[in-house]
Amino acid sequence: MRANGTDSKPRPAQRTSDEREARREEVLEVWAVENSLRLDRLDVGQQWVVFAAIELVSFLSAVPALARVVGYFLSHCGLDLGTQVVAAVVGVSDRAIRQAKALTPKEMLHSVRHPIGGHRKAKLKAEHAGVVAKYLVEHPRARVNDMLDFIQAEIGPQLDRLTLRRYLKRYGLGCLRGMEIDGPSPLFSAERSTEELSS
């Protein structure tokens, strides 16, 4: 022990500037590929902040509420990172970041201290797959926004692109995009309900 009573363990060697730069490039390249983002759209300052946030979120992975706080800070840090980048850092949807960004600091702190228990109910359920499939077949060239509008008008929930993509993947409906059926199909006929088809 030292004379002042502090522990005499050697401090870990600090990385050199070149080592830190290499680590940043390595982490960001992997992250950008995994999230289909282009690094060249971020300036050097933004890249360093994103790198630090990725490392911090990784360290905080056992406490998701703290990762949400990191996302909140990134949304309000003044670097104009955009919700897509922040969402990719934190591992949530764009919509979740937009909703969190709209909170005041006091509201954000309250949501961290008093989280809503359980999982949110799915907005689209299995029984809606038939309606969605019928729309995809009847509108093979529909854009994603057209489909989101249809779902909101016919079924009710307002979805974001990520939620829709997950739903289509879960029920194997992605293969119906661009598929046309000639003539009336018994599977998608208006006369038969999804309940009848499942029995």
C-alpha positions in Angstrom: 0.0 0.0 0.0 1.1 3.5 -0.6 1.7 6.0 2.2 -1.6 7.8 1.5 -3.5 4.5 2.0 -4.6 4.0 -1.6 -4.3 0.7 -3.4 -1.1 0.2 -5.3 -2.6 -1.8 -8.1 -1.2 -0.7 -11.5 -3.7 1.2 -13.7 -4.6 -0.5 -16.9 -2.7 0.8 -19.9 -4.6 3.5 -21.7 -5.1 3.1 -25.5 -3.2 5.4 -27.8 -4.9 7.7 -30.1 -4.3 5.4 -33.0 -5.7 2.4 -31.1 -8.8 4.4 -30.1 -9.3 5.4 -33.7 -9.0 1.8 -34.9 -11.5 0.6 -32.3 -14.0 3.3 -33.3 -13.7 2.4 -37.0 -14.1 -1.4 -36.2 -17.1 -0.9 -34.0 -18.9 1.5 -36.3 -18.4 -0.5 -39.4 -20.0 -3.6 -37.9 -22.8 -1.5 -36.4 -23.5 0.3 -39.7 -23.7 -3.0 -41.6 -26.0 -4.6 -39.0 -28.3 -1.6 -39.1 -28.1 -0.8 -42.9 -26.8 2.7 -42.2 -24.2 4.7 -44.1 -21.3 6.0 -42.0 -20.4 8.6 -44.5 -23.6 10.5 -43.6 -22.1 11.1 -40.1 -19.3 13.6 -39.6 -16.3 12.7 -37.4 -17.8 14.3 -34.3 -21.1 12.5 -34.7 -19.2 9.2 -35.3 -17.3 9.6 -32.0 -20.5 10.3 -30.1 -22.2 7.3 -31.7 -19.2 5.1 -30.9 -19.2 6.2 -27.3 -22.9 5.6 -27.0 -22.7 2.1 -28.5 -19.9 1.2 -26.0 -22.0 2.6 -23.2 -25.2 0.8 -24.2 -23.2 -2.4 -24.4 -22.0 -1.8 -20.9 -25.5 -1.0 -19.7 -27.2 -4.0 -21.5 -28.3 -5.5 -18.2 -30.3 -2.4 -17.4 -32.5 -1.5 -20.4 -33.9 1.6 -18.7 -30.5 3.2 -18.6 -30.1 2.5 -22.4 -33.3 4.4 -22.9 -31.8 7.3 -21.0 -28.8 7.2 -23.4 -31.2 7.3 -26.3 -33.0 10.3 -24.7 -29.6 12.1 -24.3 -28.6 11.4 -27.9 -32.0 12.8 -29.1 -31.4 16.0 -27.3 -27.6 16.4 -27.6 -27.7 18.9 -30.5 -25.8 16.8 -33.0 -28.9 16.1 -35.2 -28.2 12.4 -35.3 -31.7 11.5 -36.4 -34.1 9.0 -34.9 -32.9 6.2 -37.2 -29.3 6.5 -35.9 -30.4 6.8 -32.3 -32.8 3.9 -32.6 -30.0 1.7 -34.0 -27.7 2.7 -31.1 -30.2 1.9 -28.4 -31.8 -1.1 -30.2 -35.4 0.1 -30.4 -37.7 1.4 -33.2 -37.7 4.9 -34.7 -41.2 5.3 -33.2 -39.9 4.5 -29.7 -37.2 7.2 -30.0 -39.7 9.8 -31.4 -42.1 9.1 -28.5 -39.3 9.3 -25.9 -37.9 12.5 -27.5 -41.3 14.2 -27.1 -41.1 13.7 -23.3 -39.9 16.4 -21.0 -36.9 15.5 -18.8 -39.3 15.1 -15.8 -41.6 12.8 -17.8 -38.6 10.7 -19.0 -37.4 10.3 -15.4 -40.8 9.3 -14.3 -41.1 6.7 -17.1 -37.7 5.2 -16.0 -38.6 5.1 -12.4 -42.1 3.7 -13.0 -42.1 1.5 -16.1 -45.3 0.0 -17.3 -45.3 -3.7 -16.4 -45.6 -6.5 -18.9 -45.5 -6.4 -22.7 -47.7 -4.3 -24.9 -50.4 -6.2 -26.7 -49.7 -6.8 -30.4 -51.5 -4.2 -32.5 -52.0 -6.7 -35.3 -53.1 -10.2 -34.3 -53.0 -13.5 -36.1 -56.6 -13.2 -37.2 -55.7 -10.0 -39.2 -53.3 -11.9 -41.4 -56.1 -12.8 -43.9 -57.1 -9.2 -44.3 -53.5 -8.2 -44.8 -52.8 -11.0 -47.2 -55.9 -10.1 -49.3 -54.7 -6.5 -49.5 -51.3 -7.6 -50.7 -52.7 -9.8 -53.4 -55.2 -7.3 -54.6 -52.7 -4.4 -54.5 -49.4 -5.9 -55.7 -47.8 -2.5 -56.4 -48.9 -0.8 -53.2 -46.3 1.2 -51.4 -45.6 0.7 -47.7 -47.4 3.9 -46.8 -50.5 2.8 -48.7 -50.5 -0.4 -46.7 -50.0 1.4 -43.4 -53.0 3.7 -44.3 -55.1 0.6 -45.2 -54.3 -1.1 -41.9 -55.2 2.0 -40.0 -58.5 2.5 -41.9 -59.6 -1.1 -41.9 -58.2 -2.6 -38.7 -57.5 0.4 -36.5 -53.9 0.4 -35.3 -51.4 3.0 -36.5 -48.2 1.1 -37.3 -44.6 2.1 -38.2 -42.6 0.5 -41.0 -40.6 -1.7 -38.6 -43.7 -3.2 -36.9 -45.3 -3.9 -40.3 -42.1 -5.6 -41.5 -42.0 -7.8 -38.4 -45.6 -8.7 -38.8 -45.2 -9.7 -42.5 -42.1 -11.8 -41.6 -43.8 -13.5 -38.6 -46.7 -14.7 -40.7 -44.8 -15.3 -44.0 -46.7 -12.7 -45.9 -43.8 -11.0 -47.5 -43.9 -13.5 -50.4 -47.3 -12.0 -51.4 -45.8 -8.7 -52.4 -45.9 -8.4 -56.1 -47.9 -11.6 -56.5 -51.1 -11.4 -58.6 -53.9 -14.0 -58.7 -56.0 -14.3 -61.8 -59.7 -14.6 -61.2 -61.3 -15.0 -57.8 -59.4 -17.2 -55.4 -61.2 -19.2 -52.8 -58.6 -18.4 -50.2 -59.0 -14.7 -50.6 -62.7 -14.5 -51.6 -64.9 -12.0 -49.9 -67.6 -14.6 -49.3 -65.4 -16.7 -46.9 -64.2 -15.4 -43.6 -60.9 -16.2 -42.0 -62.8 -18.2 -39.3 -64.2 -20.5 -42.0 -60.8 -21.0 -43.5 -59.2 -22.0 -40.2 -61.9 -24.6 -39.4 
